[in-house]
Amino acid sequence: MQRVADEDDWIAELGEQLPVSPLSALGLFLATIIGTRIALEHVTTRVLLESIFPLLAATAVVLADRWLVAHDVSLRDRLTVFGYGLGGFLAAVVVTALHLYVLYLEETGARAPLYLLLMGGTVGVGAGTVAGIYEIQQRAAVREAERQSARLEEFASVVSHDLRNPLGVAQGRLRAAFTTGEAQHLQEVDAALARMDELIEETLSVARNGTQVEDAADVALVELASEAWTSVDTETATFETVGNRTLQVDPVRAKQLFENLYRNAIDHGDEDVHVRVGPCDGGFFVADDGPGIPEVEHDEVLEHGYSTTDEGSGLGLAIVRAIADAHGWQVAVGESKDGGARFEFTRGT
């Protein structure tokens, strides 16, 4: 399921077609003009006072954009910062132009007014970039708060609804055990309690994994996928990796993601289901040769409560989605080349 199909996807698509980041291009353009002027003139106190601060501002804009790229900030958010920077440029140019016009009316004038407009605009770009970075940080905080709220709602749903069935079974069997004295009722009570414990653990996992990853480490895909496979009761299922790449992940959470995907393939496939893991463009995939997932259900399988069996909690793939969200991955559900299910995890654009 592609979970970023927002109304303004055309913005990201347009940005992907640009050969260079707009914010970096603007900063480099301004820095080049200012630097060229400094180089062509004698270095005087006046030239330094006029040029050095705008030059530092233009350079800082480029470095800020590179920092955003290095930290995997989405293209949409980087374009937002560019919009703030461009707005700051235009606002500063207007203010500088008004000041120069006042000087003109007073017949004082200014040397190189066009250059002064450019320098004022450059400082405006720097101020706008700072404002843009603050804005996207606030947006990220709001999105994270919304995700946490959704996790809490899911937790409340399970506690108030999903636990009622096994709790009712346990209460009924316990009363029957007191009435008849038959031990088999206590076995059913034990099974119901085990089921409740499983539901609680899975629901807590969904809630906990909604937070962002703070301390990620570089881990090889093959190492991570293979270690998770050894932790799952795979019976007669088989597993292989095709290719390798380094992932920056929380190893514990990422291992849980693979484990849940393996269990999903084994629970819904044949006894000898075959699972493949490998890199793909921008991330990695997990695929199997089982019965697959109907296309009409691709948008539902990662949602809380989705299950094709009465015994399933519907939380296994919801946990996968929560872990992917925490790592900033987009999840796409499709069909493998063998006709089974294929889950792709890629960085957002």
Residue pairs with C-beta under 8 A, 6 or more apart in sequence:
1 298
1 299
1 300
1 301
1 302
1 331
1 332
1 333
2 330
2 331
2 332
3 302
3 321
3 330
3 331
4 330
4 348
8 76
11 76
11 79
12 74
12 75
12 76
12 79
12 349
15 22
15 75
15 76
15 78
15 79
16 75
16 349
21 65
21 69
21 78
21 82
22 79
22 82
23 61
23 62
23 64
23 65
23 78
23 81
23 82
23 85
23 129
24 61
24 62
24 65
24 66
26 61
26 82
26 85
26 86
26 89
26 125
27 58
27 59
27 60
27 61
27 62
27 65
27 125
28 58
28 62
30 54
30 58
30 61
30 118
30 121
30 122
30 125
31 55
31 58
31 59
31 62
33 118
34 51
34 54
34 55
34 58
34 118
34 119
34 122
35 55
37 47
37 51
37 115
38 47
38 51
38 52
38 55
41 47
50 115
50 116
50 119
51 119
53 123
54 118
54 119
54 120
54 122
54 123
55 122
57 122
57 123
57 125
57 126
58 122
58 125
58 126
60 126
60 129
61 85
61 125
61 126
61 129
64 81
64 129
64 133
65 78
65 81
65 82
65 129
68 77
68 78
68 81
68 133
69 78
72 328
72 347
72 348
73 136
74 348
74 349
75 349
76 349
77 136
77 139
77 140
80 132
80 135
80 136
80 139
81 129
81 132
81 133
81 135
81 136
82 132
83 132
84 128
84 129
84 131
84 132
84 135
85 125
85 126
85 128
85 129
85 132
86 125
86 128
87 128
88 124
88 125
88 126
88 127
88 128
88 129
88 131
89 121
89 122
89 124
89 125
89 128
90 121
90 124
91 124
91 128
92 120
92 121
92 122
92 123
92 124
92 125
92 127
93 117
93 120
93 121
93 124
95 120
96 116
96 117
96 119
96 120
96 121
97 117
100 110
100 113
100 116
100 117
103 109
103 110
110 116
144 210
144 211
144 212
147 210
147 325
148 210
148 211
150 210
151 206
151 207
151 210
151 322
152 207
154 203
154 206
154 207
154 304
154 318
155 203
155 204
155 206
155 207
157 304
157 305
158 199
158 200
158 203
158 313
158 315
159 203
162 199
162 313
163 196
163 199
163 200
166 192
166 193
166 195
166 196
166 199
167 192
167 196
169 188
169 189
169 192
170 188
170 189
170 192
170 193
170 196
173 185
173 186
173 188
173 189
173 192
174 185
174 186
174 189
176 182
176 185
177 183
177 185
177 186
177 189
198 313
199 313
199 315
202 313
202 315
202 316
202 319
203 315
205 256
205 315
205 319
205 322
206 304
206 315
206 318
206 319
206 322
209 253
209 256
209 319
209 322
209 323
209 325
209 326
210 322
210 325
210 326
211 326
212 326
212 328
213 249
213 250
213 253
213 326
213 327
213 328
215 250
216 248
216 249
216 250
216 327
217 248
217 249
217 250
217 251
218 246
218 247
218 248
219 246
219 247
219 248
219 249
219 251
219 254
220 244
220 245
220 246
220 247
221 241
221 243
221 244
221 245
221 246
221 247
221 277
221 278
221 279
221 284
222 241
222 244
222 277
224 247
224 249
224 251
224 254
224 255
224 258
225 239
225 241
225 258
225 277
225 286
226 239
226 241
227 255
228 255
228 256
228 257
228 258
228 259
228 262
229 239
229 258
229 262
229 275
231 255
231 259
232 259
232 262
232 263
232 266
233 266
234 262
234 266
235 266
235 271
236 271
236 272
237 262
237 265
237 266
237 269
237 271
237 272
237 273
237 274
237 275
238 272
238 273
238 274
238 275
239 262
239 274
239 275
239 276
239 277
240 274
240 275
240 276
240 277
241 276
241 277
241 278
242 276
242 277
242 278
243 278
243 279
244 278
244 279
245 279
245 284
247 254
247 284
249 327
250 326
250 327
253 323
253 326
253 327
254 323
254 327
256 319
256 323
257 319
257 320
257 323
257 324
258 277
258 286
260 316
260 317
260 319
260 320
261 275
261 286
261 317
261 320
261 343
262 275
262 286
263 316
264 316
264 317
264 341
265 273
265 275
265 286
265 288
265 290
265 340
265 341
266 273
267 309
267 312
268 290
268 291
268 308
268 341
269 288
269 289
269 290
269 291
269 340
270 290
273 288
273 289
273 290
273 340
274 288
274 289
274 338
275 286
275 287
275 288
276 285
276 286
276 287
276 288
276 336
277 284
277 285
277 286
277 287
278 284
278 285
279 285
280 344
280 346
281 346
282 346
282 347
283 329
283 344
283 345
283 346
283 347
284 344
284 345
285 342
285 343
285 344
285 345
286 342
286 343
287 336
287 337
287 338
287 340
287 341
287 342
287 343
288 336
288 338
288 340
288 341
288 342
289 336
289 338
289 339
289 340
290 340
290 341
291 339
291 340
292 335
292 336
292 339
292 340
292 341
293 301
293 333
293 335
293 341
295 335
297 306
298 333
298 334
299 333
300 306
301 317
301 333
302 317
302 318
302 320
302 321
302 331
302 333
303 318
303 321
304 314
304 315
304 318
305 314
305 315
305 318
306 314
306 317
306 318
307 313
307 314
320 331
320 343
321 331
324 330
324 331
324 345
327 345
328 347
328 348
329 345
329 346
329 347
329 348
330 345
330 346
330 347
330 348
331 343
331 344
331 345
332 343
332 344
332 346
333 341
333 342
333 343
334 341
334 342
334 344
335 341
335 342
336 342
